[in-house]
Amino acid sequence: MLIDFFYTLRSAKLPVSVKEYLTLLEAVKEGVVGPASEDGYKIDDFYYLSRIALVKDEKHFDKFDRAFAAYFKGVEMVADFTQDIPLEWLRKNLELELSAEEKAKIEAMGWDELMETLKKRFEEQKERHEGGNKMIGTGGRSPFGAYGYNPQGIRIGQAGGRNKSAVKVWDQRAYKDYDDSQELGTRNIKIALRRLRKFARLGAEDELDLDDTIRKTAANAGYLDIKMRPERHNNVKVLLLMDVGGTMDDHIKRVEELFSATKQEFKHLEFYYFHNCVYDFMWKNNRRRFAEKFPTMDILRKYNKDYKLIFVGDATMSPYEILQPGGSVEYNNEEAGSLWLQRLTEAFPKFAWINPEPQGVWEYRQSIGIIRQMMNDRMFPLTLQGLEGAMRLLTK
């Protein structure tokens, strides 16, 4: 079986060698991952063992995850909820479709009422509900459940977003890192980013100035007159904060291209991930994002104001996620995301927000309007013209 797994990884253009493959086989043979039952191994244990044995650079983790999922698809399905909700309640039998007029008639709960009502539903509900407007269920107008519609609800047990209006998402989700080796479709992104590059003459005179040497030698009747100059360094420092997961899944390819170009263009680059809005921590690896947190306050202290701050995100979320303590869709953040955005923009005076969403929809998204206002209108579309505008702003 693992021979085909090996070839699947090679087909995904992962640099996996035969030696590494044999190491994996030896580890399995020696029982490094013990059987979870008489039927075989835990798929999670084998995932981590095979990744350790076969992948030597974390930039390949995303490719490995996709190849692993493609090969072992269907081997094990796991649903992980904060509270024990019977999966039968969330089985998809129908998916609600409403007209714009019908959607407008459904009233949204406020934040406090929504949280209190969800608590009551957990205490009251004993069976599956479908097509209703009150209980946790599917295909209805209730604020709690899946495959229905509510202007501000809590999505539970649904694979992905449909209406982009959920206030919280109950499922634990794993996001993919952006692949920094992604081949660029065009060179335009790199050309646009170069507007930000400033070369400063620093250090000792350790670089040959060929043009001046030729000129001085010619003027010296052919006697060699070597001229040196300080080596040129790219002195631009960039702090890149990228939204990942959820609605950003629609923009993965373009953001990967931007990420790849940024890593090639800027020597002094630091990057972190966040989801929807920045809160009290960020991360560098999406599979370890809860185990390896980087406190945002530490990031603020670590980098000085010389860094250019670039946010990349669609700014598409519930306004509660920006303005409300506890508004994160994933956990109860003590301070509102707006406070963390304010701290970041005050710490790094030269900042910009790159938005992959088409500029034509910005005025229809309340959250985009809030973020634009907080960014002092320094939001640019992820287009060639938008990138050039952002780079011009950051050089001022």
N, C-alpha and C positions, 0 to 999 in steps of 0.2 A: 504493500500500500504506500509506503513512504517513498518509493522510487518515483511514483507519479506525483507525489507532493513536491519532491525535489525538482522535477521538471516543470511543475507549475510555477515555482518560484523563479526558475531560470527564464521561463516565458514572460514573466513580469519584469524582466530586465534587472533582477536583483543579482548582485555579484556574489553568489553563493558557490563555494568551491566543493569539490568532492571530499576534501579533507574535513571541512566543516560538517558535511553531511554524515560522514563516518563517525565524527565526534558525537553527533546527535544520536545515531544508532547505538553507539556504545553506552551513552547516558541512559537511554531507554532500557537497554539490556541489563544494566547494573541497578535498575530500579530507582533512579533519581526521582522520578515521579511515580509514586505508588498508586496502585489501582484503587479507585474509589469504591468499586464493588466487584462482584464476580464478572460483570459484563465488560469491564475495561477501565480506561483512564478518564479522569476529569479533563474535559477539553480545555479549561482555563489553565490547568497545570501544564498540559502539553504545549499550549500556546506560549507560555513564558519560557519553558525549557527550550523550545525550538527557536524562539527569537534570540535568546542568549547565545545559543550555539551557532546560529546561522547569520545573524545580522551584526556587523561590526561597527556600523555608523548609524546613529539615531536618525539621520536625515532619510534613511531608507525605511523607517518604521511604518510610514503610511503605505508604501508599496507592499510591504510585508503583510500588513493588516488586510489589504484588499485581496492579495493572493491567498492568504490563509482563509478568509471568509469565502472566497470563491470555491476553494477546494473542499472545505468542511461544511459548506452551506447545508443546513438541515440536520447536522449531527446533534446539536443541542440547542434548544430554545430556552432562554432564561428571561423571566419577567421579574423585575426587582422593584418593589414599591416600599415606600416608607412605612405604610401600614398594610396589613394583610387584607387586600381586596380580592374576593373570588374572581378568577379570570372569566368565569361564566358571565358575570355582570357586564364585561367589556367586549364580549364576542361581537364581531361585526356581522349583523344580519341585514342592515339597511343603512344608507347614508343620506342624511337630510339635505335636501336642496330647496332653498327658499328664494323668492324674488326679492328685489331691493325693497319693495313696499312692505313685504311681510317681515323682513329683517328690521325695518325701521320701527315696527310696532312692538318689538321685544325690548323690555326695559332692562337696563344694566344695574346691578347692585353696586353700592359703594364698597370701598376696601374693607372696612370693619365689618359690615354686614356680610360680605362674601366669606370672610374667614370664620366668623361665628356660625354662619349657616352650614358651612362644610363640616365643622365640628359636630353640629347637631345631626347631620346626615349620617355620619359614621356611627353615632349612637343609636339612631332610629332604624336604619335600613337593614333588612334581613333577607332580601331576595332581589333578583334581577329586575331592572326596569328598562323599558325600551319605548322611545317615542314620547316621553313625558316632558314636563317642564319644571320638575322639582327635585327628583332623586338622582343619585349617581347612576348613569346609564348611557345608552347609545341612541343615536339617531333622533334626538329630541331637541327641545329648547332649553333644557336645564343648563345651569352654569357649570355642572360637574359631570364629566364623562368624555365620550368620544363620538366622532362622526355626526355630530349635530351642529347647532349654531346658537351662540349667545354672544352679545357684543363684548362682554367682559366675564370670562369664566376661567375655570381651572381644568386644563386638559389632562385626562387620566386614561392611560392605556391605548393611546393612538400613536401610530408609527411616526407621523410627522405632522407639521402644521397644515391647515387647510385654509382658514380664514385670517390667520396672522393677528388674532385678537386675544389670545390666551394671556391671562394675568400671571398664572403660575402653571408649571408643568410638573406633574407628580412623578413621572418616570425618571429613573436614573439613566442618563444618556452618556454615551461615549462619543467624543468628537475626534476627528482626524486632524493631525498636524498638517499644515500646508507644506507641500513638497518643494524644497528649495532647489531641487535639480530639474524642475519642470522646464522643458524646452520652450522657448518663447516663440509665439507665432510670428511676431515681427520684432524688429529692433527699435521700434518707435518708443517703447516704454523706457528703455535704457537711455535713448537720446534725450528724452524729456527729463529724466532724473539727473542727467549730467549738468543741467543748469544749476544744480545745487552745489556741485563740486567746486571747491575753492582750493587752489594749490598755493601753498605758502613756502617760501624759501627758508628752510630751517636747518640748523646743524652746521657742521664743519664743511669746508670746501672739499667735497669728496666725489664730485661728479664732473667728468670731462665736458667742457664747453666746446664742442667740435667746431661750431661756426666761428667763434671768437679765436680759436686756435689757428684755423686756416687763415683768417683775416690778418692776425698778428704775424704769422709766419711769412705770409706774402709781403707784408710791409717791412719785414726784417730781412729782405733780400734772400729768402729761402732758408734761413736758419730757423730751426724748429723753436717755436715759442709756445709752450703748452700753457693753456689757460683753464683754470678750474672754476667751478661754481658750486654753491650749496645744493645739495640734493633736494629735489622737489617732493613734497609729501601731500597727500590728500588729507587735509586737516579737518574735514567735516565730520561731525559726530551726530548720529541719528539714533533716536529711541523710537522704535516701531511697535505700536500696540494694535493687535489685530483681533477683531471679533471673529469667533468661530462657532459653528454649529447652528442649528435651527434654521432661520431664514437665510443665513449666510451660505447654506449648502447650495443654493441656486447660483452662487457666484464663485465657487471653488476654483474653477479653471483660470479665471481672470485674476483672482487674488494670488494664486500660485505664480502666475507669470510676473505679477508685480513684486512678490516676495523674492523670486529668483533673481530678477533684475536688480533689486535693491541690494541683495547680498553680494552681487558682482560689482556694483558701482561704488559701494561705500565700505572702506576698510574698518572704520569705527562704527559698527552697527550693533545695537542691542535690541532684542525683540522679546515680547511677551504676548500671551494670549489672554483674552477675557471673553465673556459671553454676554452679548447684548449691551451691557453697561459696565463700566469699571466700578468695582467695589473694594473691599479691604484686602483682597489678595488677587494675584494673577498667577500664571503658570507658563512653563516652557514646553511641557510635554503633555498632550491631552489625555493619555492613558494614565498618567501619574498626577493628574491635576489636583486630586484631593490629598494625595500622599506627599507631594512636593510643591507646597505653596510658597509663593514669594510675596510677603506682605507689601502692599502698595506703599505704605509709609517707608519701608526700607528702600524701595526703589526711588522714592522721592529724595531720600537722604544720600543714596549712592551716587547718583548722577548729578552733575552741576548744570547750571543754566546754559552752558555752551552747547548742550545737546538740542538738536531740532526735534520736536515732538510731532510724530505723525500717527494719527488714529486711522485705522481702516475698518469700516463697518457700515452696515446698511441703516443703522439708527432706527430700525423698525421693531417696535416693541410696545408693550403697554406703557403709557405715561407713568403708571405707578412704579415701574422698574427704575425710572430716573428720579422721581420726586419723593417716593415713599420709603421710609425705613422699613425693612422687611419686604420690600417690593421685588426682590430678585425672584425669578421663577424657580430657583433651585434651593435656596436656603434663606434663613431669616437674617439678612444683613442689618447690623445695628445702625449704620448711617446710610443716608440716601446716596444713590449714585451721583446725583448732582453735586454733592459736597466733594466727592472724590475727583470729579471732573474739574471743579473749581480749583482744588489744590494743585492738580497737575498743570493746568494752564497758567497758574500763578508761578509755579516753580520753573516752568520752561516757557519763557515769553514768546519764543518763536515756535508756533504750533499750527497745525492744519488738520482737517478731517477729510479723508478720501472716502467717498460714498459710491459703491458699485451699483446702487439702484438708479434707474433712469431718472434724469433730473425732472422730467415731466410729471412724475408722481410725488415729488417732494411736498408740494403744497397740500396734498390730500392725506398726508401722514402726520398726525399730531405729534408723535414722538420725534420725527425728523425736524419739525419746526422748533421743538424745545431744544434739541441738541444744537441746531444752527444758531439759535439765540445765545446759548451758552458758549459757543465757539466764536462769538462776535462775527457771525456770518462767514467764518473761514472754513466753509465746507465746499468741496470741489467734487465733481463727478469723476469716476474712474474712466476717463477718456484722455486722448492725447492732449487736447486743449485744456482739460481740467488739470492734468498733471503739470503741464507747463505753467498754468496759473498758480498752482500750489507752490511749485519750486521758486517762481519769481517772488512770491510773498515771503518765503522762508529765507531768501537771500537779502532781504531788506534790513 
